[in-house]
Amino acid sequence: MISKKNIFIVSICIVIAVLIASYYFVYNKPAIEGNNQQVEEQKDPEEEEITIKESDKPLIDTTTKEGLLTALDMSGKEEDFESFAKYLKIVYQNQWDKDQDLEKKESDTYMLATTKYFDAGNIDEALRISSIVFNEVPQGWRFRYLRIRCLEKMGRDAYNSNDLINAEKYAMDILQMMYRPEGANLLADVYIKKIEDNLLKGDKASAEYNIWYIWDYEVDQDRRDKLTELKQTIGAN
């Protein structure tokens, strides 16, 4: 027979065990929940495998016209102009630029950049895009022409603000690409203004220097007439 003393001792042990268990549960509950949450957040292996497969993009064979057509189409629509320029460079290196389908992809992306940025007045972005493509494919006329238009617009804005230094810089940027009337005429306007300012200040030496600097550039007739008039005023031979 169990004595009352032993029953009392057993009861005390049970109470202590319950208190210890309660203490452990209360103070370790966040850790337990955290571990359970980590287990729940682990992806199912099958789901993870599906995700990897879906993210894999097939490699494009840019050694073929068909592959380049796909690459130009994707990079153009995504406005990834760095990749577009590299693919277009391959087209020109292979002398495939006259291929009707490839030429159309170049034209489509050129029109996107022109309409979305240049025509909308975002000249800085249009210049950035056209410069990326021009630097890779300087022989491609479309993006070269867009770059020229951007530089001319910036030059004209500078000229109209009487910022002749930057106006001349943009004109020379154009002419360093190739001879274009946009660059030559802008440069002529800058030097006509310089010469007129020289004459107003009575600085004939500077006026004569500037007339000879610009004289041999091929410019529109109205600018040629103005330069001829200034030359006669200066008396330069």
C-alpha positions as CSV (number, residue, x, y, z in Angstrom):
1,M,0.0,0.0,0.0
2,I,1.3,3.4,-1.0
3,S,1.6,5.7,1.9
4,K,0.2,9.2,2.0
5,K,3.8,10.5,2.1
6,N,4.6,8.8,-1.2
7,I,1.4,10.0,-2.8
8,F,2.3,13.5,-1.8
9,I,5.8,13.2,-3.3
10,V,4.5,11.8,-6.6
11,S,2.0,14.6,-6.8
12,I,4.7,17.2,-6.3
13,C,6.8,15.6,-9.0
14,I,3.8,15.6,-11.4
15,V,3.2,19.3,-10.8
16,I,6.9,20.1,-11.3
17,A,6.9,18.2,-14.6
18,V,3.8,20.0,-15.8
19,L,5.3,23.4,-14.9
20,I,8.6,22.5,-16.7
21,A,6.7,21.4,-19.8
22,S,4.5,24.5,-19.8
23,Y,7.6,26.7,-19.5
24,Y,9.3,25.0,-22.4
25,F,6.3,25.3,-24.6
26,V,5.6,29.0,-23.9
27,Y,9.2,30.2,-24.3
28,N,10.1,28.0,-27.2
29,K,6.9,28.5,-29.2
30,P,8.3,31.2,-31.6
31,A,11.3,29.0,-32.4
32,I,9.0,26.0,-33.1
33,E,6.7,28.2,-35.3
34,G,9.7,29.6,-37.1
35,N,11.0,26.2,-37.9
36,N,7.6,25.1,-39.1
37,Q,7.3,28.2,-41.2
38,Q,10.7,27.5,-42.8
39,V,9.6,24.0,-43.6
40,E,6.3,25.4,-45.2
41,E,8.3,27.9,-47.2
42,Q,10.5,25.3,-48.8
43,K,9.4,24.7,-52.4
44,D,8.3,21.4,-53.5
45,P,11.1,19.8,-55.6
46,E,8.8,19.3,-58.5
47,E,7.6,22.9,-58.4
48,E,11.2,24.2,-58.3
49,E,12.1,22.1,-61.3
50,I,9.2,23.5,-63.3
51,T,10.3,27.0,-62.4
52,I,13.8,26.4,-63.6
53,K,12.6,24.9,-66.8
54,E,10.2,27.8,-67.5
55,S,13.0,30.4,-66.9
56,D,15.4,28.7,-69.3
57,K,15.4,30.6,-72.6
58,P,16.4,28.7,-75.7
59,L,19.7,29.9,-77.2
60,I,19.4,31.8,-80.4
61,D,21.7,30.9,-83.3
62,T,22.9,34.3,-84.5
63,T,25.0,32.7,-87.2
64,T,21.8,32.3,-89.4
65,K,19.5,34.9,-90.9
66,E,16.6,33.2,-89.1
67,G,18.3,33.4,-85.7
68,L,19.2,37.0,-86.2
69,L,15.7,37.8,-87.3
70,T,14.4,36.4,-84.0
71,A,17.2,38.1,-82.0
72,L,16.5,41.5,-83.6
73,D,12.8,41.2,-83.1
74,M,13.1,40.3,-79.4
75,S,15.7,42.9,-78.4
76,G,13.9,45.6,-80.4
77,K,10.5,45.0,-78.8
78,E,12.2,44.8,-75.3
79,E,14.1,48.0,-76.1
80,D,17.3,46.3,-75.2
81,F,19.3,48.5,-77.6
82,E,22.7,47.2,-76.5
83,S,21.8,43.7,-77.6
84,F,20.0,45.0,-80.7
85,A,23.1,46.9,-81.7
86,K,25.3,43.8,-81.3
87,Y,22.9,41.6,-83.4
88,L,22.7,44.3,-86.1
89,K,26.5,44.5,-86.2
90,I,26.5,40.8,-87.1
91,V,24.0,41.5,-89.9
92,Y,26.2,44.1,-91.4
93,Q,29.4,42.0,-91.0
94,N,27.7,39.3,-93.0
95,Q,26.5,41.8,-95.6
96,W,22.9,40.7,-94.9
97,D,21.6,44.3,-94.4
98,K,19.8,44.2,-97.7
99,D,17.8,41.1,-96.7
100,Q,14.2,42.3,-96.8
101,D,13.2,40.7,-93.5
102,L,16.3,41.8,-91.5
103,E,16.1,45.3,-93.0
104,K,12.5,45.6,-91.8
105,K,13.5,44.7,-88.3
106,E,16.1,47.4,-88.3
107,S,13.5,49.8,-89.7
108,D,10.9,48.9,-87.1
109,T,13.2,49.5,-84.2
110,Y,14.4,52.8,-85.7
111,M,10.8,53.9,-86.1
112,L,10.1,52.9,-82.5
113,A,13.0,55.0,-81.2
114,T,12.1,58.0,-83.4
115,T,8.4,58.0,-82.6
116,K,8.6,57.1,-78.9
117,Y,11.5,59.4,-78.0
118,F,12.6,61.9,-80.7
119,D,9.1,62.9,-81.9
120,A,7.9,63.0,-78.2
121,G,10.6,65.5,-77.4
122,N,12.9,63.2,-75.3
123,I,16.0,64.1,-77.3
124,D,18.4,63.0,-74.6
125,E,17.0,59.4,-74.7
126,A,16.8,59.4,-78.5
127,L,20.5,60.5,-78.7
128,R,21.5,57.8,-76.2
129,I,19.8,55.1,-78.1
130,S,21.0,56.2,-81.5
131,S,24.6,56.5,-80.2
132,I,24.5,53.0,-78.9
133,V,23.5,51.6,-82.3
134,F,25.7,54.0,-84.3
135,N,28.8,53.1,-82.3
136,E,28.3,49.4,-83.1
137,V,27.1,49.9,-86.7
138,P,28.3,53.3,-88.1
139,Q,27.5,52.2,-91.6
140,G,23.8,51.8,-90.8
141,W,22.1,55.0,-92.1
142,R,18.9,54.8,-90.0
143,F,20.3,55.3,-86.5
144,R,23.1,57.5,-87.8
145,Y,20.5,59.8,-89.2
146,L,18.5,59.8,-85.9
147,R,21.7,60.7,-84.1
148,I,22.4,63.5,-86.5
149,R,18.8,64.9,-86.0
150,C,19.3,64.7,-82.2
151,L,22.6,66.6,-82.4
152,E,21.2,69.2,-84.7
153,K,18.2,69.8,-82.4
154,M,20.5,70.2,-79.4
155,G,22.8,72.5,-81.4
156,R,19.9,74.6,-82.6
157,D,18.6,74.9,-79.0
158,A,22.0,76.0,-77.9
159,Y,22.4,78.5,-80.8
160,N,19.0,80.0,-80.0
161,S,20.1,80.5,-76.4
162,N,23.2,82.3,-77.7
163,D,25.4,79.4,-76.4
164,L,27.7,79.4,-79.4
165,I,30.3,77.1,-77.7
166,N,27.9,74.2,-77.4
167,A,26.2,75.0,-80.7
168,E,29.6,74.6,-82.4
169,K,30.4,71.5,-80.5
170,Y,27.2,69.8,-81.7
171,A,27.8,70.9,-85.3
172,M,31.3,69.4,-85.2
173,D,29.9,66.2,-83.6
174,I,27.8,65.8,-86.7
175,L,30.6,66.6,-89.2
176,Q,32.9,64.2,-87.5
177,M,30.4,61.4,-88.2
178,M,30.2,62.5,-91.9
179,Y,29.5,65.6,-94.0
180,R,25.9,66.5,-93.5
181,P,24.2,69.9,-94.4
182,E,22.7,69.9,-90.9
183,G,26.1,70.1,-89.4
184,A,27.6,72.5,-91.9
185,N,24.7,74.9,-91.9
186,L,24.6,75.0,-88.1
187,L,28.4,75.6,-88.0
188,A,27.9,78.4,-90.6
189,D,25.2,80.1,-88.5
190,V,27.5,80.0,-85.5
191,Y,30.4,81.6,-87.4
192,I,28.2,84.2,-89.0
193,K,27.1,85.2,-85.5
194,K,30.7,85.2,-84.3
195,I,31.7,87.4,-87.3
196,E,28.9,89.8,-86.7
197,D,29.8,90.1,-83.0
198,N,33.5,90.7,-84.0
199,L,32.5,93.5,-86.3
200,L,30.3,95.1,-83.6
201,K,33.3,95.1,-81.3
202,G,35.6,96.4,-84.1
203,D,37.7,93.3,-83.9
204,K,38.5,93.0,-87.6
205,A,41.3,90.4,-87.0
206,S,39.0,88.0,-85.4
207,A,36.3,88.6,-88.0
208,E,38.8,87.8,-90.8
209,Y,40.0,84.7,-89.0
210,N,36.5,83.4,-88.6
211,I,35.5,84.1,-92.2
212,W,38.4,82.1,-93.5
213,Y,37.7,79.3,-91.0
214,I,34.1,78.7,-92.3
215,W,34.6,79.8,-95.9
216,D,35.4,76.4,-97.5
217,Y,32.4,74.5,-95.9
218,E,29.7,73.6,-98.3
219,V,26.6,75.4,-97.0
220,D,23.1,76.4,-98.3
221,Q,23.0,79.3,-100.7
222,D,21.4,81.8,-98.2
223,R,24.3,81.2,-95.9
224,R,26.8,81.4,-98.7
225,D,25.3,84.8,-99.7
226,K,25.6,86.0,-96.1
227,L,29.2,84.9,-95.8
228,T,30.0,86.6,-99.1
229,E,28.5,89.8,-97.8
230,L,30.5,89.6,-94.6
231,K,33.7,88.9,-96.5
232,Q,33.1,92.1,-98.5
233,T,32.4,94.1,-95.4
234,I,35.6,92.9,-93.7
235,G,37.6,93.5,-96.9
236,A,39.2,90.0,-96.7
237,N,40.9,88.9,-99.9
